[in-house]
Amino acid sequence: MCGIAGLWGEVNTIAVQKMIEIQRHRGPDGHGIAPNKHGVLGHTRLAIMDPEQGSQPMVNHDRSLTLVANGMIYNHPDLRRFLLDGHDFVTQSDSETILHVFEDHDLATPELLDGMFAFAVYRNGQLVLARDRIGIKPLYYARQIAADGSSNLYFASELKALTNLADDVKEFPPGTVYHSQSGFHAYYEVPHSQPLERELFEHIRIVRETIELAVRKRLLSDVPLGAFLSGGLDSSIIAAVAKKYMPQLHTFAVGAEGSRDLQAARRVARHIGSSHHEYQYTAGEVEKNLPEILYHLESFDQDLVRSAMPTWFCARLVSEHVKVILTGEGADELFAGYKYHKRITDEQALHHELRDSISRLHNINLQRVDRMTMRHGVEARVPFLDTDVIAMAQTIPPHLKLFTDPNGYRIEKWILRKAFEDMLPAEIVWREKEQFDEGSGMVAMVPQVLAKMAEGMDSAQYRAKYASDRLRSGEECFYHHMLMQQFDKPAAVLANVGRWQFEQQGSGA
């Protein structure tokens, strides 16, 4: 897990060095740049696999290829075995596997990688960029036209590295590869599969086995690994499965004093036997850290900011103990976990909405998890967003995800609960869904924080001034104002803010 940056069109090492420096929080273990005839590639490293030898930029044996990569390739041991006959490996890093796959398969490389990634490859005067299927790892790009009419292409893992270089910054699309001569090519989209008719026990078995395999795959690490544990269903399942295959598992929970998440997390930790850590934050700490949270989040979206605050404190706690963390993102989108899902009464409409919501995660919840963890030098892995889990979830009938009991009450994520009910206490399995910001006590704390920080702000006037940003509350106006203060040129950041609420409204939910 790292940060990447680059410039294509001119050889300006100073510009790329500055981009890397801005992103040094993503990779505190080392950094480097590699100029070539057409540009510069840069990298800052968080050492997870082969910490001693896996430095980047990385070159192949004849130096015809140069790679910078951010992410984790879970099938790299299998790929490495196939590549050993024709390639000379000099490290145990999963990133080197990308390099050698690219030697053989060029633009088809991303399709062969099972993992989360954003990478850039220089080869024979050409540049290739790629991003993982769901957009778990971030990537942004911008074009700048020089005075002589030539074009430069900048790219980086975070928006903040590009804001002072160009105004027209765009998010690199998930599931896409770019070639400097042929442009953008999509290689993946979330499956449009229809639900399958199976016996209930078979659906439950498939859910259980597919998710367990996805968790096990993500336990691969050369450094200590742990799990977020809010006490909700999703993180509890991930932690319970991980503990099944690990003699020691560190779990982490945060919340306001007396919050429901802290209490539930303690119960799960005792049940699975994890080494549990928790932190109780105060309104004063939220106030103190909010400017930095917004700077790293690169968003003013009210829902995203509220959930980013507890994620920030949890990532900070994690960084004191481990470098890799498992999280539960994606389960709500796959198995109908949100309150608005209960308003969708047509099964086919719900099926389509759940499928589409996975495609929207890249600049909402996945952005939050990436930015908050990487700020603290922690790699986050998301088992529920394994592509096999996503494909499997499309085969589960919606009425088994949002199940209506004999009393007419609709139970969210019902089949997920059934699949893992033997691994967790009943009060956790059947605990009603709460957003992270609700269960952690952040929602109740926000008014107290804003009463002081936003005092005197005319929200109506501010909303009118920035009408194009569709600010929906005084709270969001304040986040918008504070975010703008973090950047000399905030336009590029504002233009790329994902909007959770409007995405849901746009779905017809």
Secondary structure, DSSP 8 states (H G I E B T S, - for coil): -EEEEEEESS--HHHHHHHHHHTGGG-BTEEEEEE-SSEEEEEEE---SSTTT--SSEE-TTS-EEEEEEEEETTHHHHHHHHTTT-------HHHHHHHHHHHHGGGHHHH--EEEEEEEEETTEEEEEE-SS--S--EEEEEE-TTS-EEEEEESSGGGTTTT-S-EEE--TTEEEETTTEEEE-------------HHHHHHHHHHHHHHHHHHTT--SS-EEEE--SSHHHHHHHHHHHHT-S--EEEEEESTT-HHHHHHHHHHHHHT-EEEEEE--HHHHHHHHHHHHHHHT---HHHHHHHHHHHHHHHHHHTT-SEEE--TTHHHHHT-SGGGGG---HHHHHHHHHHHHHTGGGTHHHHHHHHHHHTT-EEE-GGG-HHHHHHHTTS-HHHHSEE-TTS-EETTHHHHHHTTTTS-HHHHT-----HHHHTTHHHHHHHHHHHHTTT--HHHHHHHTGGG---SHHHHHHHHHHHHT-SSTHHHHHT---HHHHHHHTT-
